[in-house]
Amino acid sequence: MTAPGTPPRRTWPYVVSAIVVLALQQGWNAQEVTTLAVSLLVLIAVITAAGADRE
C-alpha cells in the first residue's frame, strides 16, 4: 500500500522484464518469448482499462 498523497508505483514493467528474462534463460525460442511478452502486455492493458473505469 502507498501512503496517502504519494503516487502509486508502477512495478509491472519490472515484472514483465523478469518473466521474459526467465523464459529466455529456460531456453524458450524467440517466437515463444514474443508471444509471452505480448500476452502479458495485453493482460496488463485490460487490467489497467478495467481499473480506469472504476474511477
N, CA, C and O atoms as a GROMACS GRO file, in nm:
protein
  220
    1MET      N    1   0.084  -0.117   0.000
    1MET     CA    2   0.000   0.000   0.000
    1MET      C    3   0.088   0.124   0.000
    1MET      O    4   0.198   0.124   0.056
    2THR      N    5   0.040   0.227  -0.062
    2THR     CA    6   0.113   0.353  -0.063
    2THR      C    7   0.056   0.447   0.040
    2THR      O    8  -0.061   0.439   0.078
    3ALA      N    9   0.140   0.536   0.085
    3ALA     CA   10   0.095   0.636   0.182
    3ALA      C   11   0.004   0.736   0.112
    3ALA      O   12   0.020   0.760  -0.008
    4PRO      N   13  -0.090   0.795   0.184
    4PRO     CA   14  -0.178   0.893   0.122
    4PRO      C   15  -0.096   1.009   0.064
    4PRO      O   16  -0.003   1.058   0.126
    5GLY      N   17  -0.133   1.050  -0.056
    5GLY     CA   18  -0.066   1.162  -0.120
    5GLY      C   19   0.054   1.124  -0.205
    5GLY      O   20   0.110   1.210  -0.274
    6THR      N   21   0.096   0.997  -0.203
    6THR     CA   22   0.208   0.955  -0.287
    6THR      C   23   0.153   0.882  -0.409
    6THR      O   24   0.055   0.809  -0.399
    7PRO      N   25   0.216   0.903  -0.524
    7PRO     CA   26   0.168   0.836  -0.645
    7PRO      C   27   0.194   0.685  -0.638
    7PRO      O   28   0.293   0.643  -0.578
    8PRO      N   29   0.108   0.605  -0.696
    8PRO     CA   30   0.128   0.460  -0.694
    8PRO      C   31   0.250   0.422  -0.776
    8PRO      O   32   0.278   0.484  -0.879
    9ARG      N   33   0.323   0.321  -0.731
    9ARG     CA   34   0.440   0.273  -0.805
    9ARG      C   35   0.396   0.181  -0.916
    9ARG      O   36   0.307   0.098  -0.896
   10ARG      N   37   0.457   0.193  -1.029
   10ARG     CA   38   0.430   0.106  -1.143
   10ARG      C   39   0.538  -0.001  -1.149
   10ARG      O   40   0.646   0.022  -1.203
   11THR      N   41   0.509  -0.118  -1.094
   11THR     CA   42   0.608  -0.224  -1.091
   11THR      C   43   0.589  -0.324  -1.204
   11THR      O   44   0.672  -0.414  -1.221
   12TRP      N   45   0.481  -0.312  -1.283
   12TRP     CA   46   0.456  -0.412  -1.386
   12TRP      C   47   0.565  -0.418  -1.492
   12TRP      O   48   0.589  -0.527  -1.544
   13PRO      N   49   0.633  -0.309  -1.529
   13PRO     CA   50   0.742  -0.325  -1.629
   13PRO      C   51   0.853  -0.416  -1.578
   13PRO      O   52   0.912  -0.492  -1.655
   14TYR      N   53   0.881  -0.409  -1.447
   14TYR     CA   54   0.985  -0.494  -1.391
   14TYR      C   55   0.941  -0.641  -1.388
   14TYR      O   56   1.021  -0.731  -1.411
   15VAL      N   57   0.816  -0.663  -1.361
   15VAL     CA   58   0.763  -0.799  -1.358
   15VAL      C   59   0.767  -0.862  -1.497
   15VAL      O   60   0.811  -0.976  -1.513
   16VAL      N   61   0.723  -0.787  -1.598
   16VAL     CA   62   0.725  -0.838  -1.736
   16VAL      C   63   0.868  -0.866  -1.778
   16VAL      O   64   0.897  -0.969  -1.839
   17SER      N   65   0.959  -0.775  -1.747
   17SER     CA   66   1.100  -0.794  -1.784
   17SER      C   67   1.157  -0.919  -1.717
   17SER      O   68   1.228  -0.997  -1.781
   18ALA      N   69   1.127  -0.938  -1.590
   18ALA     CA   70   1.179  -1.054  -1.518
   18ALA      C   71   1.124  -1.184  -1.576
   18ALA      O   72   1.199  -1.281  -1.590
   19ILE      N   73   0.998  -1.187  -1.610
   19ILE     CA   74   0.937  -1.308  -1.668
   19ILE      C   75   0.999  -1.340  -1.803
   19ILE      O   76   1.027  -1.456  -1.834
   20VAL      N   77   1.020  -1.236  -1.885
   20VAL     CA   78   1.079  -1.257  -2.018
   20VAL      C   79   1.224  -1.306  -2.004
   20VAL      O   80   1.265  -1.396  -2.077
   21VAL      N   81   1.300  -1.248  -1.912
   21VAL     CA   82   1.438  -1.293  -1.892
   21VAL      C   83   1.440  -1.438  -1.845
   21VAL      O   84   1.522  -1.517  -1.892
   22LEU      N   85   1.352  -1.474  -1.753
   22LEU     CA   86   1.346  -1.613  -1.707
   22LEU      C   87   1.311  -1.708  -1.820
   22LEU      O   88   1.366  -1.818  -1.828
   23ALA      N   89   1.219  -1.668  -1.906
   23ALA     CA   90   1.183  -1.752  -2.020
   23ALA      C   91   1.303  -1.772  -2.112
   23ALA      O   92   1.326  -1.883  -2.160
   24LEU      N   93   1.379  -1.666  -2.136
   24LEU     CA   94   1.498  -1.678  -2.220
   24LEU      C   95   1.602  -1.769  -2.155
   24LEU      O   96   1.666  -1.849  -2.224
   25GLN      N   97   1.619  -1.757  -2.025
   25GLN     CA   98   1.716  -1.841  -1.955
   25GLN      C   99   1.675  -1.988  -1.955
   25GLN      O  100   1.760  -2.076  -1.947
   26GLN      N  101   1.546  -2.013  -1.964
   26GLN     CA  102   1.496  -2.151  -1.967
   26GLN      C  103   1.505  -2.212  -2.106
   26GLN      O  104   1.474  -2.330  -2.125
   27GLY      N  105   1.549  -2.132  -2.205
   27GLY     CA  106   1.568  -2.185  -2.338
   27GLY      C  107   1.451  -2.170  -2.433
   27GLY      O  108   1.447  -2.234  -2.537
   28TRP      N  109   1.356  -2.085  -2.398
   28TRP     CA  110   1.244  -2.062  -2.488
   28TRP      C  111   1.296  -1.995  -2.614
   28TRP      O  112   1.390  -1.915  -2.609
   29ASN      N  113   1.236  -2.027  -2.728
   29ASN     CA  114   1.280  -1.962  -2.852
   29ASN      C  115   1.216  -1.824  -2.864
   29ASN      O  116   1.126  -1.788  -2.789
   30ALA      N  117   1.264  -1.747  -2.961
   30ALA     CA  118   1.222  -1.608  -2.976
   30ALA      C  119   1.071  -1.594  -2.999
   30ALA      O  120   1.008  -1.503  -2.945
   31GLN      N  121   1.013  -1.683  -3.077
   31GLN     CA  122   0.870  -1.677  -3.105
   31GLN      C  123   0.788  -1.695  -2.978
   31GLN      O  124   0.690  -1.624  -2.956
   32GLU      N  125   0.827  -1.791  -2.894
   32GLU     CA  126   0.755  -1.815  -2.768
   32GLU      C  127   0.768  -1.697  -2.673
   32GLU      O  128   0.671  -1.659  -2.606
   33VAL      N  129   0.888  -1.638  -2.665
   33VAL     CA  130   0.910  -1.525  -2.576
   33VAL      C  131   0.829  -1.404  -2.624
   33VAL      O  132   0.772  -1.332  -2.542
   34THR      N  133   0.826  -1.382  -2.754
   34THR     CA  134   0.748  -1.271  -2.810
   34THR      C  135   0.600  -1.290  -2.779
   34THR      O  136   0.532  -1.194  -2.739
   35THR      N  137   0.549  -1.410  -2.797
   35THR     CA  138   0.409  -1.439  -2.767
   35THR      C  139   0.380  -1.417  -2.618
   35THR      O  140   0.277  -1.360  -2.583
   36LEU      N  141   0.470  -1.462  -2.533
   36LEU     CA  142   0.454  -1.442  -2.388
   36LEU      C  143   0.451  -1.293  -2.354
   36LEU      O  144   0.363  -1.249  -2.280
   37ALA      N  145   0.546  -1.217  -2.407
   37ALA     CA  146   0.553  -1.074  -2.376
   37ALA      C  147   0.428  -1.000  -2.423
   37ALA      O  148   0.374  -0.916  -2.350
   38VAL      N  149   0.383  -1.030  -2.543
   38VAL     CA  150   0.262  -0.965  -2.596
   38VAL      C  151   0.142  -1.001  -2.510
   38VAL      O  152   0.059  -0.915  -2.478
   39SER      N  153   0.130  -1.127  -2.472
   39SER     CA  154   0.018  -1.170  -2.390
   39SER      C  155   0.018  -1.099  -2.254
   39SER      O  156  -0.087  -1.056  -2.206
   40LEU      N  157   0.134  -1.086  -2.194
   40LEU     CA  158   0.143  -1.016  -2.065
   40LEU      C  159   0.106  -0.869  -2.078
   40LEU      O  160   0.034  -0.815  -1.994
   41LEU      N  161   0.153  -0.805  -2.184
   41LEU     CA  162   0.121  -0.663  -2.204
   41LEU      C  163  -0.027  -0.641  -2.231
   41LEU      O  164  -0.085  -0.543  -2.184
   42VAL      N  165  -0.088  -0.731  -2.306
   42VAL     CA  166  -0.233  -0.720  -2.331
   42VAL      C  167  -0.310  -0.740  -2.201
   42VAL      O  168  -0.406  -0.668  -2.174
   43LEU      N  169  -0.268  -0.836  -2.121
   43LEU     CA  170  -0.333  -0.859  -1.992
   43LEU      C  171  -0.322  -0.734  -1.903
   43LEU      O  172  -0.420  -0.696  -1.839
   44ILE      N  173  -0.206  -0.674  -1.899
   44ILE     CA  174  -0.187  -0.552  -1.819
   44ILE      C  175  -0.276  -0.439  -1.872
   44ILE      O  176  -0.334  -0.364  -1.794
   45ALA      N  177  -0.286  -0.428  -2.005
   45ALA     CA  178  -0.371  -0.324  -2.064
   45ALA      C  179  -0.517  -0.343  -2.026
   45ALA      O  180  -0.587  -0.247  -1.996
   46VAL      N  181  -0.563  -0.467  -2.028
   46VAL     CA  182  -0.702  -0.496  -1.992
   46VAL      C  183  -0.727  -0.464  -1.845
   46VAL      O  184  -0.829  -0.404  -1.810
   47ILE      N  185  -0.635  -0.503  -1.759
   47ILE     CA  186  -0.650  -0.475  -1.616
   47ILE      C  187  -0.648  -0.325  -1.590
   47ILE      O  188  -0.728  -0.274  -1.512
   48THR      N  189  -0.557  -0.255  -1.656
   48THR     CA  190  -0.548  -0.110  -1.639
   48THR      C  191  -0.676  -0.041  -1.687
   48THR      O  192  -0.727   0.050  -1.622
   49ALA      N  193  -0.728  -0.085  -1.801
   49ALA     CA  194  -0.851  -0.026  -1.855
   49ALA      C  195  -0.969  -0.054  -1.762
   49ALA      O  196  -1.053   0.033  -1.740
   50ALA      N  197  -0.975  -0.174  -1.708
   50ALA     CA  198  -1.084  -0.207  -1.616
   50ALA      C  199  -1.074  -0.124  -1.489
   50ALA      O  200  -1.176  -0.082  -1.434
   51GLY      N  201  -0.953  -0.100  -1.441
   51GLY     CA  202  -0.934  -0.019  -1.322
   51GLY      C  203  -0.966   0.127  -1.346
   51GLY      O  204  -1.013   0.196  -1.256
   52ALA      N  205  -0.942   0.176  -1.468
   52ALA     CA  206  -0.970   0.316  -1.501
   52ALA      C  207  -1.120   0.341  -1.506
   52ALA      O  208  -1.164   0.453  -1.479
   53ASP      N  209  -1.199   0.241  -1.539
   53ASP     CA  210  -1.345   0.257  -1.544
   53ASP      C  211  -1.405   0.275  -1.405
   53ASP      O  212  -1.513   0.332  -1.392
   54ARG      N  213  -1.337   0.228  -1.302
   54ARG     CA  214  -1.388   0.239  -1.166
   54ARG      C  215  -1.378   0.381  -1.112
   54ARG      O  216  -1.460   0.422  -1.030
   55GLU      N  217  -1.280   0.456  -1.158
   55GLU     CA  218  -1.256   0.589  -1.102
   55GLU      C  219  -1.348   0.694  -1.154
   55GLU      O  220  -1.338   0.810  -1.115
   0.00000   0.00000   0.00000
